[in-house]
Every structure is written in structure tokens, then in C-alpha cells.
Amino acid sequence: MPDCLVEKADRVFIAIKGRIDMDAESIMQQVRAFLGQYISDVDVDPEENLFASGLVNSLFAMQLVLFVENGFGIQVANEDLDFENFKSLNAITGFIQKKSGTSA
């Protein structure tokens, strides 16, 4: 993983650390802000498949997992590393809510 990606991710983690809002809208905004560092279209439809659309690739998946863990204070277990949990903004938001115990 290139050092520049880790440095960018660290800046996002620091920016949101200590103010973790767990409602769906806040989570989605934070995920969009993170994605905005790497993709040009942060206004993607919440159901759009980020991988199939080519907006992100499998190498980026680990950056996304690290962001979720560090940014929201949850642990992503091996069994959580399922494409379905990370394929769209809605999927990521739902996964974070489920892992943090804040599902609506």
C-alpha cells in the first residue's frame, strides 16, 4: 500500500476522531468525505456498486476497511470481509450501524 494513501487516510481519521455520530446520515457523510479523497464523484447514488462502477478497486478495499475500523471505532473481523458489506454507500453505512449496535 503506498504511503501517500495511508497519510491521507490518517488525516481523515484525525478529522473525525472524537465526534463519531452514528445516525445513518452522519455515517454516510463521513464515508463520502473519505471517498472524496480518492474518487471524483462523491455524489454517487447510495445504492451504486462502487466496485462494479469502477469508482474503487479491490486494492482500495483495504483502505476502506481501515477507515471503517479507525474512523468508527469498530473491529472488522475476517467474517465481515464480505463484498456485500462494502459494495455501496448504503451497504457500508448499514454495516457500520450493525457493528456499532446503532441500527435503526
GINORRA-V657663 format. One record per residue. PSI is psi in whole degrees, 0 to 359 (999 if undefined). OMEGA is omega in whole degrees, 0 to 359 (NA if undefined). D_CENTER is the distance of its C-alpha to the mean C-alpha in Angstrom with 1 decimal. Layout:
PSI,OMEGA,D_CENTER
PSI,OMEGA,D_CENTER
//
This chain:
128,181,17.0
142,181,18.4
326,183,18.8
326,178,17.7
319,179,14.1
317,179,14.2
316,178,16.1
314,181,13.7
319,179,10.7
321,179,13.4
321,179,14.4
317,180,11.1
316,180,11.2
321,182,14.8
324,183,14.4
349,182,12.5
134,178,14.2
352,178,16.9
53,184,15.9
109,174,13.3
135,186,14.0
13,174,13.1
156,187,14.4
318,182,12.5
315,180,13.2
318,179,12.1
312,182,8.7
321,178,8.3
319,180,10.0
321,177,7.8
317,177,4.7
318,179,7.8
318,178,9.2
311,180,6.9
326,182,7.4
340,177,10.9
342,188,11.8
337,181,11.8
156,183,12.7
333,184,15.7
88,180,15.0
355,178,12.3
31,179,14.5
151,176,13.7
137,182,14.7
339,179,12.3
353,183,13.9
134,178,14.0
110,185,13.2
328,182,11.1
313,181,13.0
328,180,16.3
348,181,16.4
5,179,16.0
325,176,13.3
162,180,11.4
178,184,13.3
331,177,13.5
327,179,13.8
339,183,10.4
320,180,9.0
325,174,10.0
319,180,8.4
317,178,4.9
315,178,6.7
319,177,8.3
313,181,5.8
314,181,5.1
308,184,8.8
321,184,10.1
332,184,8.5
3,175,9.3
33,178,12.1
158,178,11.7
129,177,12.9
110,181,11.6
164,179,15.0
319,181,16.4
344,177,17.0
346,183,13.3
60,181,12.7
133,179,13.5
322,183,12.6
333,181,12.8
343,188,9.9
8,188,7.4
338,182,9.9
168,177,9.2
318,178,7.7
320,180,10.2
316,180,9.5
315,179,5.9
313,179,7.7
319,179,10.7
315,180,9.5
316,179,8.5
318,180,11.8
313,182,13.7
330,182,12.9
354,179,13.7
25,181,16.7
21,180,16.2
141,180,16.3
999,NA,18.6
//
